[in-house]
Amino acid sequence: MYTPPHFVEKDSASLLHLMANNPLATLVQMTSEGLNANLIPMYWYDDGSELGVLRGHVARKNPLWQESDSAILALFRASDEYISPSYFPSKAKDPRVVPTWNYAVVQVKGTLKAIEDADWLLTLLNQMTAQHEAERVEPWQIADAPAEYIQKMLAAIVGIEIAITALDGKFKLSQNQTAENQAGVAANTKSSDLVAFMQR
């Protein structure tokens, strides 16, 4: 991922925050048939290793899990936004400005492992469900569905885990602009995610 020095994000807390709040990752994998991409919710776990692991699951019919031990790339993206030259107060004095695009992305490199363990999967699914249902007045939980139905669904999926070998962030948030122009961008940016990252 091309990242000029002023857009490099090294703060691990910021990277994990972006991933936790935007778990639908694009998984890119080189397969025997060429490049393949899948959108899969992935969740970071501290397994005691240096960078941790990502965990998720895919349909058993999805060939992604059959490429176990393969290198894989996971991309997590927060909001993005077009930046108009009109946001820059400096334009009034110097018209040499052009539009750009602001965004925040985390790139994870790692090695894929398939996990065919019903207990592991059920634990993961309970954790995922609890996280996303937490704000509901009456949160749905897996135990609300008939046990035999859940067993059937579990048989149709496979767990995946990515042992992380590299974790890189690119937060392109007008850091190459003056403080005045950055304030102008922040005042006109609609994405609360991007504004929050800019104001750190």
Residue pairs with C-beta under 8 A, 6 or more apart in sequence:
1 105
1 107
1 168
1 170
3 168
3 170
4 176
6 175
6 176
7 170
7 171
7 172
7 173
7 175
7 176
8 168
8 169
8 170
9 15
9 104
9 106
9 169
9 170
9 171
10 169
11 169
11 200
12 167
14 169
14 171
14 197
14 200
15 106
15 167
15 169
16 44
18 76
18 78
18 104
18 105
18 106
18 169
18 197
19 25
19 42
19 44
19 76
19 106
19 108
20 43
20 44
21 78
21 193
22 76
22 77
22 78
23 41
23 42
23 43
23 76
24 39
24 40
24 41
25 39
25 40
25 41
25 42
25 54
25 56
25 74
25 75
25 76
25 108
26 37
26 38
26 39
26 74
26 75
26 77
27 37
27 38
27 39
27 40
27 42
27 64
27 72
27 73
27 74
28 35
28 36
28 37
28 72
28 73
28 74
28 75
29 35
29 36
29 37
29 38
29 64
29 67
29 70
29 71
29 72
29 73
29 112
30 36
30 70
30 71
31 63
31 67
31 70
32 67
36 63
36 64
38 58
38 62
38 64
40 56
40 57
40 58
40 64
40 160
41 56
41 128
42 54
42 55
42 56
42 74
42 76
42 162
43 54
43 55
43 56
43 124
43 127
43 128
43 131
44 52
44 53
44 54
45 52
45 53
45 54
45 55
46 52
47 53
49 163
49 164
51 164
51 165
51 166
51 167
52 164
53 110
53 161
53 162
53 163
53 164
54 74
54 108
54 110
54 161
54 162
54 164
55 124
55 159
55 160
55 161
55 162
56 124
56 159
56 160
57 121
57 124
57 125
57 157
57 158
57 159
57 160
58 64
58 65
58 157
58 158
58 160
59 156
59 157
59 158
60 155
60 156
60 157
60 158
61 156
62 158
64 112
64 160
65 112
65 114
65 158
65 160
66 114
67 112
68 112
68 113
68 114
69 111
69 112
69 113
70 111
70 112
71 109
71 110
71 111
71 112
72 109
72 110
72 111
72 112
72 162
73 107
73 108
73 109
74 107
74 108
74 109
74 110
74 162
75 105
75 106
75 107
75 108
76 105
76 106
76 108
77 103
77 104
77 105
77 106
78 103
78 104
78 105
78 191
78 193
78 194
78 197
79 103
79 104
79 191
79 192
79 193
79 194
80 101
80 102
80 103
80 104
80 191
80 194
81 101
81 102
81 103
81 189
81 190
81 191
81 194
82 99
82 101
83 99
83 100
83 101
83 102
83 174
83 185
83 189
84 99
84 188
85 91
85 97
85 98
85 99
86 188
87 181
87 184
87 185
87 187
87 188
88 97
88 177
88 181
88 184
88 185
89 180
89 181
89 183
89 184
90 97
90 178
90 180
90 181
91 97
100 174
101 172
102 172
102 173
102 174
102 185
102 189
102 194
103 170
103 171
103 172
103 194
104 169
104 170
104 171
104 172
104 173
104 193
104 194
104 197
105 169
105 170
105 171
106 167
106 168
106 169
107 166
107 167
107 168
107 169
107 170
108 162
108 164
108 166
108 167
108 168
109 164
109 165
109 166
109 167
109 168
110 162
110 163
110 164
110 165
110 166
111 162
111 163
111 165
112 160
112 161
112 162
113 160
113 161
113 162
113 163
114 158
114 159
114 160
115 121
115 158
115 159
115 160
115 161
116 158
116 159
117 159
118 151
118 154
120 159
121 154
121 157
121 159
122 142
122 150
122 154
124 159
125 142
126 141
126 142
129 140
129 141
129 142
130 139
130 141
133 139
133 140
133 141
142 150
171 197
173 182
173 185
173 194
173 197
173 198
174 181
174 182
174 185
174 198
175 182
177 185
182 198
185 198
186 195
186 198
186 199
189 195
189 198
